[in-house]
């Protein structure tokens, strides 16, 4: 699910992105994804520049995710 979350962010571009926009990409509620988001922040993969915003910690990571998870197969889980 972490890979799907990060791939959903990549679909939106380099960011930062609102948590609600990422949740909408995954057809989930923000509250359901909050623990996942916090885990990714703890791992240093993403960060929160402002309340409710999420951004990648590594430049161009969105492009990398699009290359390793192309198409829309990632949506199905």
ROPA-288289 format. One line per field, with one value per atom (N, C-alpha, C): x, y, z. Coordinates in Angstrom, 3 decimals, decimal comma, m for minus. Example, Ala and Ser with C-alpha at 12.3 -4.5 7.8 and 13.67 -1.06 7.14 Angstrom:
# ROPA-288289
u: 13,190 / 12,300 / 13,200 / 12,850 / 13,670 / 12,900;
v: m5,690 / m4,500 / m3,300 / m2,250 / m1,060 / 0,030;
w: 7,800 / 7,800 / 7,800 / 7,080 / 7,140 / 7,870;
***
This chain:
# ROPA-288289
u: 0,821 / 0,000 / 0,867 / 2,041 / 2,952 / 3,362 / 3,660 / 4,047 / 2,898 / 1,683 / 0,526 / 0,350 / 0,559 / 0,425 / 1,437 / 2,695 / 3,747 / 3,499 / 2,985 / 2,683 / 1,526 / 0,548 / m0,559 / m0,031 / 0,920 / 1,552 / 2,243 / 2,952 / 3,675 / 2,718 / 1,550 / 0,560 / 0,157 / 0,191 / m0,175 / 0,969 / 2,181 / 3,318 / 4,287 / 5,260 / 6,323 / 5,850 / 4,751 / 4,196 / 4,716 / 4,326 / 3,554 / 2,077 / 1,459 / 0,057 / m0,747 / m2,011 / m2,922 / m3,207 / m3,292 / m3,569 / m4,886 / m5,851 / m7,148 / m7,044 / m6,146 / m5,960 / m5,333 / m4,411 / m3,780 / m4,811 / m5,592 / m6,640 / m7,647 / m7,982 / m8,925 / m8,366 / m7,065 / m6,424 / m6,600 / m6,613 / m6,712 / m8,137 / m9,075 / m10,479 / m10,601 / m9,867 / m9,877 / m10,099 / m10,396 / m10,554 / m9,196 / m9,037 / m7,780 / m7,482 / m8,490 / m8,282 / m7,806 / m8,240 / m7,806 / m6,343 / m5,873 / m4,500 / m3,518 / m4,007 / m3,134 / m2,024 / m2,307 / m1,208 / m0,159 / m0,609 / 0,304 / 1,197 / 0,584 / 1,321 / 2,348 / 1,938 / 2,857 / 4,027 / 3,761 / 4,824 / 5,833 / 5,338 / 6,236 / 7,036 / 6,426 / 7,168 / 8,268 / 7,934 / 8,918 / 10,086 / 9,827 / 10,877 / 11,695 / 11,259 / 11,983 / 11,687 / 10,656 / 10,311 / 9,567 / 8,733 / 7,944 / 8,036 / 7,564 / 7,525 / 6,329 / 6,044 / 4,901 / 5,387 / 5,480 / 5,951 / 4,969 / 3,680 / 2,631 / 1,563 / 0,741 / m0,329 / m1,205 / m1,343 / m2,185 / m1,512 / m0,279 / 0,465 / 1,473 / 1,763 / 2,731 / 3,620 / 4,918 / 5,875 / 6,938 / 7,557 / 8,663 / 9,898 / 10,722 / 11,973 / 13,089 / 12,916 / 13,941 / 13,435 / 14,190 / 13,773 / 13,625 / 12,650 / 12,367 / 11,891 / 11,545 / 11,075 / 9,746 / 8,961 / 7,701 / 7,970 / 8,971 / 9,316 / 9,836 / 10,620 / 11,123 / 9,969 / 9,014 / 7,879 / 7,053 / 6,913 / 6,178 / 6,908 / 8,245 / 9,017 / 8,922 / 9,009 / 9,013 / 7,613 / 6,602 / 5,211 / 4,397 / 4,653 / 3,967 / 2,497 / 1,787 / 0,388 / m0,509 / m1,600 / m2,573 / m2,755 / m1,861 / m1,961 / m1,847 / m1,121 / m0,925 / m2,226 / m3,221 / m4,517 / m5,243 / m5,061 / m5,773 / m5,180 / m3,974 / m3,370 / m2,656;
v: m1,196 / 0,000 / 1,263 / 1,167 / 2,321 / 2,675 / 1,661 / 1,923 / 2,561 / 2,114 / 2,705 / 4,162 / 4,462 / 5,835 / 6,749 / 6,304 / 7,108 / 7,225 / 6,151 / 6,211 / 7,172 / 7,219 / 8,173 / 9,602 / 9,836 / 11,155 / 11,476 / 10,503 / 10,710 / 11,061 / 10,453 / 10,729 / 12,201 / 12,821 / 14,226 / 15,177 / 14,651 / 15,496 / 15,638 / 16,554 / 16,663 / 17,159 / 17,879 / 18,287 / 19,608 / 20,003 / 19,252 / 19,095 / 18,096 / 17,781 / 17,741 / 18,088 / 17,991 / 16,520 / 16,162 / 14,779 / 14,299 / 15,183 / 14,828 / 14,479 / 15,135 / 14,827 / 13,443 / 13,108 / 11,784 / 10,712 / 10,956 / 10,006 / 9,814 / 10,880 / 10,782 / 9,908 / 9,985 / 9,136 / 7,657 / 7,354 / 5,970 / 5,572 / 6,487 / 6,261 / 5,827 / 6,514 / 6,235 / 7,538 / 7,423 / 8,599 / 9,003 / 10,294 / 10,818 / 10,157 / 10,009 / 9,430 / 7,985 / 7,255 / 5,869 / 5,785 / 6,805 / 6,809 / 7,513 / 8,165 / 8,915 / 8,062 / 6,849 / 6,047 / 5,677 / 5,407 / 5,093 / 6,295 / 7,466 / 8,711 / 8,953 / 8,785 / 8,989 / 8,017 / 6,772 / 5,789 / 6,175 / 6,692 / 7,133 / 8,360 / 9,226 / 10,382 / 9,888 / 8,923 / 8,354 / 7,686 / 7,103 / 6,462 / 7,461 / 8,717 / 9,749 / 9,786 / 9,090 / 9,064 / 10,329 / 10,838 / 12,036 / 12,941 / 14,174 / 15,100 / 16,017 / 16,739 / 17,638 / 19,081 / 19,806 / 21,194 / 22,115 / 21,792 / 22,537 / 21,547 / 21,950 / 21,079 / 20,618 / 19,302 / 18,742 / 18,592 / 19,067 / 18,933 / 17,794 / 17,176 / 16,087 / 16,283 / 16,085 / 16,246 / 15,157 / 14,861 / 13,911 / 14,552 / 13,743 / 14,248 / 14,253 / 13,477 / 13,356 / 14,012 / 14,937 / 15,547 / 14,501 / 14,690 / 13,833 / 12,426 / 12,198 / 10,883 / 10,536 / 11,546 / 11,292 / 10,642 / 11,124 / 10,545 / 9,114 / 8,873 / 7,528 / 6,561 / 6,961 / 6,090 / 5,792 / 6,762 / 6,543 / 5,546 / 5,551 / 4,603 / 3,187 / 3,023 / 1,661 / 1,088 / 1,938 / 1,485 / 2,182 / 1,829 / 2,515 / 2,117 / 2,876 / 2,559 / 2,798 / 2,060 / 2,215 / 0,944 / m0,031 / m1,282 / m1,062 / m0,031 / 0,259 / 0,599 / 1,074 / 1,431 / 0,209 / m0,929 / m2,145 / m2,760 / m2,398 / m2,940 / m4,182;
w: 0,000 / 0,000 / 0,000 / 0,621 / 0,610 / m0,814 / m1,612 / m3,003 / m3,770 / m3,527 / m4,193 / m3,776 / m2,495 / m2,008 / m2,703 / m2,748 / m3,371 / m4,873 / m5,492 / m6,922 / m7,191 / m6,299 / m6,434 / m6,351 / m5,463 / m5,394 / m6,708 / m7,262 / m8,517 / m9,643 / m9,628 / m10,668 / m10,654 / m9,487 / m9,335 / m9,700 / m9,856 / m10,202 / m9,044 / m9,162 / m8,161 / m6,786 / m6,724 / m5,435 / m4,945 / m3,776 / m2,774 / m3,157 / m2,525 / m2,804 / m1,511 / m1,629 / m0,495 / m0,219 / 1,031 / 1,407 / 0,804 / 0,702 / 0,115 / m1,352 / m2,074 / m3,490 / m3,676 / m2,798 / m2,860 / m2,513 / m1,482 / m1,090 / m2,217 / m2,917 / m4,034 / m5,149 / m5,402 / m6,412 / m6,073 / m4,778 / m4,315 / m3,947 / m4,112 / m3,739 / m2,283 / m1,426 / 0,014 / 0,771 / 2,046 / 2,896 / 3,459 / 3,668 / 4,222 / 5,555 / 6,387 / 7,716 / 7,637 / 6,609 / 6,444 / 6,021 / 5,329 / 4,832 / 5,767 / 6,797 / 7,707 / 8,328 / 8,825 / 9,382 / 8,332 / 7,128 / 6,034 / 5,727 / 5,638 / 5,382 / 6,483 / 7,725 / 8,855 / 8,804 / 8,396 / 8,264 / 7,201 / 6,075 / 5,001 / 5,410 / 6,198 / 6,734 / 7,669 / 8,517 / 9,438 / 8,735 / 7,575 / 6,788 / 5,978 / 5,946 / 5,215 / 3,725 / 3,281 / 1,849 / 1,423 / 2,322 / 2,061 / 3,277 / 3,121 / 4,261 / 4,107 / 5,155 / 5,160 / 5,304 / 4,181 / 4,259 / 4,968 / 4,916 / 5,607 / 6,043 / 6,975 / 7,458 / 6,292 / 6,142 / 5,093 / 3,747 / 3,623 / 2,374 / 2,492 / 1,366 / 1,319 / 0,100 / 0,279 / m0,815 / m0,718 / m1,849 / m1,872 / m1,262 / m0,608 / m0,047 / m1,089 / m2,161 / m3,200 / m4,483 / m5,043 / m6,312 / m7,409 / m8,271 / m9,418 / m9,036 / m7,769 / m7,350 / m8,024 / m8,355 / m9,061 / m10,413 / m11,126 / m12,430 / m12,281 / m11,248 / m10,979 / m10,736 / m9,927 / m9,624 / m10,878 / m11,735 / m12,988 / m13,889 / m13,831 / m14,646 / m14,105 / m12,784 / m12,241 / m12,066 / m12,049 / m11,949 / m13,044 / m14,323 / m15,421 / m15,536 / m16,332 / m16,597 / m15,405 / m15,369 / m14,278 / m13,464 / m13,633 / m12,880 / m11,376 / m10,987 / m9,568 / m8,873 / m9,616 / m9,011 / m8,464 / m9,095 / m8,691 / m7,436 / m7,101 / m5,893 / m6,215;
***
